[in-house]
Amino acid sequence: MGLLEGKIALVTGAGSGIGRETALLLAKDGATVVLTGRRIEPLREVAALIEEANGKAVARALDIETREEIFAAVTWIKDSVGPVDILVNNAGSASKVLNARFLSEAEWTSTINVNLTAVFNLTQAVLPDMIAKGEGTIITVSSLAVINPNLLGGAAYGAAKAGVKNFMTFLHNTYRNQGIRATTILPGETNTPIMDNRARPPLQEERAVMMDPHDVARAIVLCASLNKSAVIPELHICPTFMRDTSADIEIARWVGAPADTPDMPKK
């Protein structure tokens, strides 16, 4: 019997990267995994892999920028599968323009919505059933950009990830005596598809020294599978090798800059 036998886990951004690997490991440990994301096809592929390994999974498309969709999805999960025991807030995105100097309010707002407001809405949707049961686990993937914010993730991403870390600490301090465990995972550079959206996408040899999504997923599942008497409020996980990101940062500095910006380097 797996450590998570009988548990129902909701994973956002489950179609690729860290979310995909987390879903596979949760199912391997016995949980019924609800896979969510914007696109249904990748979710169905992950669900098929889980079912081939005799695990249990269901897939549902979900736009986490829409509060109504979040609450409708959680209600559907409760009616179809059962109330959520484990929430993994993994979905995230970064703005295309990274420098606060050129970042539009629309991009700022969208990035905050995905990385912070969605976590609030998802938490608010699952919290009543967890409190009623007297136990539950909420795990959010933040970033080491909280500790060292810079142009790799950008101004909006770093602010959102710092905000979500604060929110998770609030949950830990407020609900731990009601059996709710709140954990923030702070990963460093991880070789996921989001790297393709960087201002300067890393080369293959650079990705080779990043963390594998599976490593971050193992940390998430560790936090989810502890006995309910134990909680890891915060976990940092980073690549062993620290690569030189100076070229990435310099390119990111000028994304979105008007062509007539006086101090912009000439090509």
PALUMMI-738940 format. One record per residue (C-alpha): residue in one letter; x negated, y negated, z negated. Coordinates in Angstrom, 3 decimals, decimal comma. Example, Ala and Ser with C-alpha at 12.3 -4.5 7.8 and 13.67 -1.06 7.14 Angstrom:
+---+----------+----------+----------+
| r |        x |        y |        z |
+---+----------+----------+----------+
| A |  -12,300 |    4,500 |   -7,800 |
| S |  -13,670 |    1,060 |   -7,140 |
+---+----------+----------+----------+
END
This chain:
+---+----------+----------+----------+
| r |        x |        y |        z |
+---+----------+----------+----------+
| M |    0,000 |    0,000 |    0,000 |
| G |   -1,338 |   -3,425 |    0,966 |
| L |   -1,800 |   -6,218 |   -1,545 |
| L |    0,979 |   -8,200 |    0,159 |
| E |    3,480 |   -5,404 |    0,636 |
| G |    7,026 |   -6,788 |    0,555 |
| K |    5,918 |  -10,434 |    0,892 |
| I |    7,188 |  -12,733 |    3,638 |
| A |    4,598 |  -15,122 |    5,053 |
| L |    5,267 |  -18,107 |    7,305 |
| V |    2,258 |  -19,202 |    9,357 |
| T |    2,255 |  -22,367 |   11,464 |
| G |    0,035 |  -22,607 |   14,526 |
| A |   -0,063 |  -18,814 |   14,632 |
| G |   -0,641 |  -18,400 |   18,355 |
| S |   -4,397 |  -18,993 |   18,395 |
| G |   -7,500 |  -19,668 |   16,338 |
| I |   -7,311 |  -19,603 |   12,559 |
| G |   -3,533 |  -19,117 |   12,523 |
| R |   -3,711 |  -16,073 |   14,773 |
| E |   -6,428 |  -14,417 |   12,705 |
| T |   -4,607 |  -15,235 |    9,468 |
| A |   -1,386 |  -13,690 |   10,750 |
| L |   -3,178 |  -10,476 |   11,764 |
| L |   -4,834 |  -10,154 |    8,353 |
| L |   -1,668 |  -10,950 |    6,385 |
| A |    0,201 |   -8,259 |    8,319 |
| K |   -2,641 |   -5,795 |    7,779 |
| D |   -2,256 |   -6,427 |    4,039 |
| G |    1,433 |   -5,543 |    4,230 |
| A |    3,201 |   -8,888 |    4,624 |
| T |    6,015 |   -9,499 |    7,066 |
| V |    4,658 |  -12,426 |    9,062 |
| V |    6,775 |  -15,119 |   10,677 |
| L |    4,711 |  -16,605 |   13,494 |
| T |    5,494 |  -20,185 |   14,478 |
| G |    4,084 |  -22,641 |   17,001 |
| R |    5,104 |  -24,837 |   19,896 |
| R |    4,783 |  -22,136 |   22,567 |
| I |    6,580 |  -18,816 |   22,179 |
| E |    4,461 |  -16,660 |   24,521 |
| P |    1,225 |  -16,717 |   22,463 |
| L |    3,312 |  -15,965 |   19,360 |
| R |    4,873 |  -12,948 |   21,043 |
| E |    1,412 |  -11,692 |   21,983 |
| V |    0,275 |  -11,891 |   18,353 |
| A |    3,501 |  -10,222 |   17,189 |
| A |    2,890 |   -7,386 |   19,652 |
| L |   -0,634 |   -6,852 |   18,275 |
| I |    0,744 |   -6,711 |   14,739 |
| E |    3,456 |   -4,248 |   15,694 |
| E |    0,964 |   -2,049 |   17,566 |
| A |   -0,931 |   -1,763 |   14,274 |
| N |    2,325 |   -0,766 |   12,499 |
| G |    2,740 |   -4,187 |   10,937 |
| K |    5,816 |   -6,400 |   10,794 |
| A |    6,144 |   -9,735 |   12,552 |
| V |    8,695 |  -12,056 |   14,107 |
| A |    7,995 |  -15,010 |   16,395 |
| R |    9,853 |  -18,313 |   16,545 |
| A |    8,973 |  -21,494 |   18,415 |
| L |    8,836 |  -24,500 |   16,102 |
| D |    8,094 |  -28,182 |   16,563 |
| I |    6,705 |  -29,150 |   13,172 |
| E |    7,040 |  -32,857 |   13,952 |
| T |   10,807 |  -32,467 |   13,602 |
| R |   12,146 |  -32,181 |   10,048 |
| E |   15,488 |  -30,787 |   11,210 |
| E |   13,759 |  -27,979 |   13,140 |
| I |   11,662 |  -27,092 |   10,104 |
| F |   14,658 |  -26,761 |    7,793 |
| A |   16,630 |  -24,836 |   10,429 |
| A |   13,712 |  -22,419 |   10,864 |
| V |   13,317 |  -21,819 |    7,125 |
| T |   17,064 |  -21,181 |    6,813 |
| W |   16,880 |  -18,744 |    9,745 |
| I |   13,939 |  -16,924 |    8,125 |
| K |   15,812 |  -16,630 |    4,838 |
| D |   18,922 |  -15,250 |    6,558 |
| S |   17,054 |  -12,943 |    8,961 |
| V |   14,065 |  -11,730 |    6,962 |
| G |   14,222 |  -13,158 |    3,453 |
| P |   12,971 |  -16,204 |    1,541 |
| V |    9,374 |  -17,259 |    2,214 |
| D |    6,838 |  -16,063 |   -0,378 |
| I |    3,702 |  -17,414 |    1,329 |
| L |    3,509 |  -20,591 |    3,412 |
| V |    0,339 |  -21,142 |    5,429 |
| N |    0,204 |  -24,686 |    6,802 |
| N |   -2,349 |  -24,141 |    9,525 |
| A |   -1,102 |  -26,123 |   12,532 |
| G |   -3,014 |  -29,325 |   13,151 |
| S |   -4,074 |  -31,775 |   15,810 |
| A |   -6,422 |  -34,688 |   16,281 |
| S |   -5,903 |  -37,896 |   18,220 |
| K |   -7,616 |  -38,338 |   21,584 |
| V |   -8,879 |  -41,780 |   20,588 |
| L |  -11,057 |  -41,325 |   17,511 |
| N |  -12,388 |  -44,759 |   16,669 |
| A |  -10,093 |  -46,814 |   14,409 |
| R |  -11,095 |  -49,832 |   16,479 |
| F |   -9,252 |  -48,548 |   19,569 |
| L |   -6,724 |  -46,098 |   18,118 |
| S |   -3,080 |  -46,863 |   18,901 |
| E |   -0,406 |  -46,827 |   16,220 |
| A |    1,478 |  -44,169 |   18,206 |
| E |   -1,500 |  -41,773 |   18,124 |
| W |   -2,115 |  -42,548 |   14,442 |
| T |    1,520 |  -41,766 |   13,610 |
| S |    1,615 |  -38,534 |   15,606 |
| T |   -1,575 |  -37,264 |   13,970 |
| I |   -0,275 |  -38,095 |   10,497 |
| N |    3,045 |  -36,412 |   11,307 |
| V |    1,456 |  -33,112 |   12,368 |
| N |   -1,225 |  -32,871 |    9,698 |
| L |    0,520 |  -34,419 |    6,686 |
| T |    4,236 |  -35,105 |    7,051 |
| A |    4,921 |  -31,637 |    8,466 |
| V |    3,239 |  -30,076 |    5,430 |
| F |    5,501 |  -32,130 |    3,162 |
| N |    8,604 |  -31,071 |    5,110 |
| L |    7,650 |  -27,386 |    5,223 |
| T |    6,853 |  -27,425 |    1,518 |
| Q |   10,130 |  -29,106 |    0,662 |
| A |   11,981 |  -26,505 |    2,750 |
| V |   10,482 |  -23,448 |    1,010 |
| L |    9,970 |  -24,779 |   -2,520 |
| P |   13,501 |  -24,264 |   -3,931 |
| D |   13,481 |  -20,509 |   -3,256 |
| M |    9,968 |  -20,169 |   -4,662 |
| I |   10,963 |  -22,002 |   -7,839 |
| A |   14,105 |  -19,872 |   -8,155 |
| K |   11,998 |  -16,714 |   -7,852 |
| G |    9,333 |  -18,011 |  -10,240 |
| E |    6,470 |  -17,463 |   -7,819 |
| G |    5,181 |  -18,516 |   -4,419 |
| T |    2,002 |  -19,477 |   -2,605 |
| I |    1,444 |  -22,546 |   -0,419 |
| I |   -1,875 |  -22,715 |    1,409 |
| T |   -2,848 |  -25,648 |    3,607 |
| V |   -5,787 |  -25,802 |    5,984 |
| S |   -7,338 |  -29,237 |    5,536 |
| S |  -10,895 |  -30,029 |    6,672 |
| L |  -14,333 |  -30,980 |    5,442 |
| A |  -13,563 |  -34,260 |    7,223 |
| V |  -11,982 |  -35,113 |    3,867 |
| I |  -15,443 |  -35,208 |    2,321 |
| N |  -17,348 |  -36,576 |    5,305 |
| P |  -14,937 |  -38,460 |    7,587 |
| N |  -16,458 |  -39,440 |   10,917 |
| L |  -15,857 |  -39,715 |   14,649 |
| L |  -15,838 |  -35,953 |   15,252 |
| G |  -12,277 |  -35,640 |   13,955 |
| G |  -11,480 |  -39,320 |   14,070 |
| A |   -9,908 |  -41,881 |   11,772 |
| A |   -6,342 |  -40,535 |   11,840 |
| Y |   -7,318 |  -36,885 |   11,421 |
| G |   -9,605 |  -37,561 |    8,465 |
| A |   -6,996 |  -39,728 |    6,741 |
| A |   -4,263 |  -37,114 |    7,272 |
| K |   -6,428 |  -34,265 |    5,992 |
| A |   -7,382 |  -36,310 |    2,925 |
| G |   -3,718 |  -37,050 |    2,314 |
| V |   -2,747 |  -33,402 |    2,561 |
| K |   -5,480 |  -32,410 |    0,118 |
| N |   -4,067 |  -34,940 |   -2,350 |
| F |   -0,536 |  -33,602 |   -1,788 |
| M |   -1,627 |  -30,014 |   -2,403 |
| T |   -3,355 |  -31,050 |   -5,631 |
| F |   -0,101 |  -32,722 |   -6,639 |
| L |    1,742 |  -29,436 |   -6,031 |
| H |   -0,843 |  -27,528 |   -8,064 |
| N |   -0,604 |  -29,936 |  -10,994 |
| T |    3,177 |  -30,154 |  -10,905 |
| Y |    4,410 |  -26,617 |  -10,212 |
| R |    1,762 |  -24,197 |  -11,461 |
| N |    3,732 |  -23,530 |  -14,674 |
| Q |    6,692 |  -22,562 |  -12,499 |
| G |    4,619 |  -19,892 |  -10,782 |
| I |    3,775 |  -21,849 |   -7,633 |
| R |    0,203 |  -21,602 |   -6,381 |
| A |   -1,049 |  -24,440 |   -4,163 |
| T |   -4,360 |  -24,047 |   -2,345 |
| T |   -6,295 |  -26,318 |   -0,007 |
| I |   -8,792 |  -24,732 |    2,382 |
| L |  -11,457 |  -27,147 |    3,663 |
| P |  -13,247 |  -25,618 |    6,666 |
| G |  -16,150 |  -27,068 |    8,560 |
| E |  -16,620 |  -26,655 |   12,307 |
| T |  -14,831 |  -23,533 |   13,525 |
| N |  -14,881 |  -22,167 |   17,058 |
| T |  -11,199 |  -22,591 |   17,898 |
| P |   -9,384 |  -23,879 |   21,019 |
| I |   -9,094 |  -27,350 |   19,436 |
| M |  -12,803 |  -27,771 |   20,234 |
| D |  -11,838 |  -28,042 |   23,904 |
| N |  -10,097 |  -31,330 |   23,055 |
| R |  -13,175 |  -32,964 |   21,561 |
| A |  -14,526 |  -36,106 |   23,254 |
| R |  -17,548 |  -33,963 |   24,034 |
| P |  -16,506 |  -30,292 |   23,995 |
| P |  -19,337 |  -28,306 |   22,353 |
| L |  -21,489 |  -26,089 |   24,542 |
| Q |  -21,307 |  -22,315 |   24,155 |
| E |  -24,634 |  -22,213 |   22,308 |
| E |  -23,311 |  -24,840 |   19,883 |
| R |  -20,081 |  -22,917 |   19,313 |
| A |  -22,165 |  -19,835 |   18,581 |
| V |  -23,387 |  -21,368 |   15,290 |
| M |  -19,913 |  -22,478 |   14,194 |
| M |  -17,693 |  -20,355 |   11,989 |
| D |  -15,497 |  -17,721 |   13,534 |
| P |  -11,746 |  -18,233 |   12,906 |
| H |  -11,711 |  -14,783 |   11,313 |
| D |  -13,974 |  -16,042 |    8,505 |
| V |  -11,585 |  -18,865 |    7,611 |
| A |   -8,635 |  -16,460 |    7,851 |
| R |  -10,316 |  -14,120 |    5,359 |
| A |  -10,603 |  -17,036 |    2,912 |
| I |   -6,900 |  -17,836 |    3,362 |
| V |   -5,837 |  -14,247 |    2,794 |
| L |   -8,066 |  -13,988 |   -0,272 |
| C |   -6,174 |  -16,924 |   -1,810 |
| A |   -2,815 |  -15,425 |   -0,825 |
| S |   -3,527 |  -11,922 |   -2,127 |
| L |   -4,850 |  -12,651 |   -5,626 |
| N |   -2,758 |  -11,435 |   -8,543 |
| K |   -0,119 |  -14,047 |   -9,316 |
| S |   -1,958 |  -14,882 |  -12,554 |
| A |   -4,833 |  -16,421 |  -10,547 |
| V |   -5,093 |  -19,335 |   -8,131 |
| I |   -7,877 |  -20,959 |   -6,125 |
| P |   -6,830 |  -24,636 |   -5,934 |
| E |   -9,533 |  -25,625 |   -3,445 |
| L |  -11,972 |  -23,700 |   -1,284 |
| H |  -14,748 |  -25,122 |    0,907 |
| I |  -16,065 |  -22,970 |    3,750 |
| C |  -18,656 |  -24,192 |    6,227 |
| P |  -21,121 |  -22,941 |    8,840 |
| T |  -24,472 |  -21,831 |    7,455 |
| F |  -26,282 |  -23,768 |   10,205 |
| M |  -25,815 |  -27,539 |   10,370 |
| R |  -25,987 |  -28,630 |   13,992 |
| D |  -26,926 |  -32,092 |   15,309 |
| T |  -23,665 |  -33,885 |   16,125 |
| S |  -25,144 |  -37,307 |   16,914 |
| A |  -24,422 |  -37,037 |   20,659 |
| D |  -20,827 |  -35,979 |   19,983 |
| I |  -20,292 |  -38,928 |   17,650 |
| E |  -21,732 |  -41,481 |   20,076 |
| I |  -19,469 |  -40,312 |   22,891 |
| A |  -16,442 |  -40,241 |   20,576 |
| R |  -17,161 |  -43,828 |   19,476 |
| W |  -16,160 |  -45,231 |   22,869 |
| V |  -13,164 |  -43,103 |   23,838 |
| G |  -10,242 |  -45,429 |   24,529 |
| A |  -12,386 |  -48,572 |   24,553 |
| P |  -11,329 |  -51,228 |   27,100 |
| A |  -13,746 |  -51,470 |   30,009 |
| D |  -14,645 |  -55,051 |   29,059 |
| T |  -15,610 |  -54,226 |   25,438 |
| P |  -18,687 |  -56,466 |   25,052 |
| D |  -20,835 |  -54,194 |   22,887 |
| M |  -20,082 |  -50,956 |   24,780 |
| P |  -23,247 |  -49,384 |   26,245 |
| K |  -23,540 |  -49,629 |   30,015 |
| K |  -23,472 |  -46,330 |   31,909 |
+---+----------+----------+----------+
END
